[in-house]
Amino acid sequence: MTDRSGRRIVAVVVTFNRLGMLQRQLARLAEVPELDEVLVVDNASTDGTGAWLRTQPVTAELLTENTGGAGGFSLGLERAVERGADLVWLMDDDGLPERDCLALLLERDDLDFWGPAVLAAQDPSRLCFPIRLPGGTRVVHDMASVERAAQDGIIRGVLIPFNGVLVTRDLVERIGVPRAEFFIWGDDVEYLWRAEAAGARIATVVAAHVLHPATDDLGTPMMFGRTTYNHSPSDLKHYCMARNNTVNLRRYRGWPHVLMFWVKTLWFYTLTRRVPRRLPLSARAACAGLRGDFTGHRKYLA
């Protein structure tokens, strides 16, 4: 069915080797009456995901190679628009939207790119990903702080893609799709900043919720608690983060922000969490990003 305004809504789910989580998520999406179609992009999973999807009442794009979350969302968003979507609901396979999440998001018709609060599955009173509130440098980690900061039920200018976010067809036609070459990490930020640069109306609807497994290393405090760093134990994730963050900051924020990111990386891996081998890896990634080389992550693929 279409929503009350007659818009066609397509959910796009990107998955890779998490069949159990995907099954749970698709069971939840089957309970969401506002959806017209569910489109799943499978990044060449090896755990039987493709065979299972062939038996399900969803549209499946079964890729022959792993293109990462960036490639999956790029293709999925393109396909959804081709299939007539007016609104596309984007999510990874490990998030679980609450049953009324989409309905609450659809109450807003004055936004272009908007989504729910993303809560830690282990403790829904906490945010899965810390957010910086608009108008300052304050970073919050709990849902109570988000609710206090909301105005008219939303926090404008704040969004955590791609965890249950809605994007309009009009915005996609204006700014395109995520950068597939990013593979993972930073493609969501790039798309958000690209939308901001295009004047998109962006917000988090605090009453709408998605549960997502929390990772303790995200937003690790550093510099005596004055800032945080997104550490990952995975060399693949860190390489992509260092490369793609350098590219994003250079394009959208300028060289001072690039230099501060490099200073933070140096500080973090020499003082906050001593992992000296991460420094040359970070340097290679940053230089690759500045050269426009998006192939280096392949050496870290299992």
GIFENTA-V217067 format. One record per residue. RES is the residue in three letters. PSI is psi in whole degrees, -180 to 180 (NA if undefined). BURIAL is b if it has 9 or more other ideal C-beta (glycine too) atoms within 8 Angstrom, else e. Layout:
RES_PSI_BURIAL + RES_PSI_BURIAL
//
This chain:
MET_154_e + THR_163_e + ASP_180_b + ARG_-25_e + SER_3_e + GLY_10_e + ARG_139_e + ARG_128_b + ILE_126_b + VAL_128_b + ALA_135_b + VAL_122_b + VAL_129_b + VAL_131_b + THR_153_b + PHE_110_b + ASN_38_e + ARG_61_b + LEU_-44_b + GLY_-45_e + MET_-39_b + LEU_-42_b + GLN_-43_b + ARG_-44_b + GLN_-43_b + LEU_-31_b + ALA_-40_e + ARG_-44_b + LEU_-29_b + ALA_-17_e + GLU_2_e + VAL_104_b + PRO_-20_e + GLU_-14_b + LEU_138_b + ASP_-32_e + GLU_147_b + VAL_124_b + LEU_121_b + VAL_128_b + VAL_114_b + ASP_119_b + ASN_57_b + ALA_47_b + SER_152_b + THR_13_e + ASP_19_e + GLY_5_e + THR_-46_b + GLY_-46_b + ALA_-40_e + TRP_-41_b + LEU_-31_b + ARG_-18_e + THR_0_e + GLN_153_e + PRO_54_e + VAL_164_b + THR_124_b + ALA_131_b + GLU_107_b + LEU_102_b + LEU_156_b + THR_-6_e + GLU_156_e + ASN_115_b + THR_7_b + GLY_174_b + GLY_-37_b + ALA_-47_b + GLY_-39_b + GLY_-46_b + PHE_-34_b + SER_-50_b + LEU_-44_b + GLY_-43_b + LEU_-40_b + GLU_-45_b + ARG_-40_b + ALA_-44_b + VAL_-41_b + GLU_-31_e + ARG_13_b + GLY_16_e + ALA_135_b + ASP_-31_e + LEU_139_b + VAL_129_b + TRP_110_b + LEU_136_b + MET_149_b + ASP_169_b + ASP_-16_b + ASP_1_e + GLY_153_b + LEU_101_b + PRO_141_b + GLU_157_b + ARG_-31_e + ASP_9_e + CYS_-53_b + LEU_-41_b + ALA_-42_b + LEU_-38_b + LEU_-38_b + LEU_-11_b + GLU_-18_e + ARG_124_b + ASP_18_e + ASP_21_e + LEU_160_b + ASP_-30_b + PHE_106_b + TRP_160_b + GLY_-175_b + PRO_171_b + ALA_135_b + VAL_111_b + LEU_150_b + ALA_125_b + ALA_-32_b + GLN_-25_e + ASP_92_e + PRO_-5_b + SER_-10_e + ARG_151_b + LEU_144_b + CYS_-40_b + PHE_124_b + PRO_146_b + ILE_150_b + ARG_123_b + LEU_148_b + PRO_150_e + GLY_14_e + GLY_-163_e + THR_7_e + ARG_126_e + VAL_131_b + VAL_153_b + HIS_-5_e + ASP_153_b + MET_-32_b + ALA_-40_e + SER_-37_b + VAL_-44_b + GLU_-39_e + ARG_-32_e + ALA_-14_b + ALA_146_b + GLN_126_e + ASP_34_e + GLY_4_e + ILE_162_b + ILE_108_b + ARG_144_b + GLY_1_e + VAL_133_b + LEU_143_b + ILE_88_b + PRO_156_b + PHE_77_b + ASN_74_b + GLY_29_b + VAL_148_b + LEU_138_b + VAL_140_b + THR_152_b + ARG_-40_b + ASP_-42_e + LEU_-42_b + VAL_-41_b + GLU_-26_e + ARG_-39_e + ILE_-7_b + GLY_-160_e + VAL_168_b + PRO_157_b + ARG_106_b + ALA_-30_b + GLU_-15_e + PHE_-21_b + PHE_-76_b + ILE_161_b + TRP_111_b + GLY_-15_b + ASP_-35_b + ASP_-43_b + VAL_-43_b + GLU_-42_b + TYR_-38_b + LEU_-47_b + TRP_-34_b + ARG_-41_b + ALA_-43_b + GLU_-46_b + ALA_-27_e + ALA_3_b + GLY_20_e + ALA_148_b + ARG_114_b + ILE_141_b + ALA_161_b + THR_130_b + VAL_109_b + VAL_-21_b + ALA_-19_e + ALA_136_b + HIS_144_b + VAL_134_b + LEU_136_b + HIS_137_b + PRO_130_e + ALA_146_b + THR_119_e + ASP_-27_e + ASP_-18_e + LEU_132_b + GLY_37_b + THR_126_b + PRO_146_e + MET_176_b + MET_51_e + PHE_34_e + GLY_5_e + ARG_-20_e + THR_-179_e + THR_165_b + TYR_139_b + ASN_80_b + HIS_143_b + SER_138_b + PRO_-14_e + SER_124_e + ASP_-35_e + LEU_-50_b + LYS_-40_b + HIS_-42_b + TYR_-49_b + CYS_-39_b + MET_-47_b + ALA_-41_b + ARG_-53_b + ASN_-34_b + ASN_-38_b + THR_-45_b + VAL_-47_b + ASN_-47_b + LEU_-41_b + ARG_-41_b + ARG_-41_e + TYR_-19_b + ARG_-26_b + GLY_168_e + TRP_-38_e + PRO_-37_e + HIS_-36_b + VAL_-48_b + LEU_-39_e + MET_-38_e + PHE_-42_b + TRP_-38_b + VAL_-43_e + LYS_-41_b + THR_-45_b + LEU_-46_b + TRP_-48_b + PHE_-46_b + TYR_-1_b + THR_-28_e + LEU_-49_e + THR_-51_b + ARG_102_e + ARG_102_e + VAL_78_e + PRO_-32_e + ARG_-17_e + ARG_-21_b + LEU_-50_b + PRO_-34_e + LEU_-44_b + SER_-41_b + ALA_-42_e + ARG_-42_b + ALA_-46_b + ALA_-44_b + CYS_-39_e + ALA_-42_b + GLY_-43_b + LEU_-29_b + ARG_-12_e + GLY_25_e + ASP_113_e + PHE_36_b + THR_-16_e + GLY_-25_b + HIS_-19_b + ARG_-29_e + LYS_-17_e + TYR_-1_e + LEU_136_e + ALA_NA_e
//
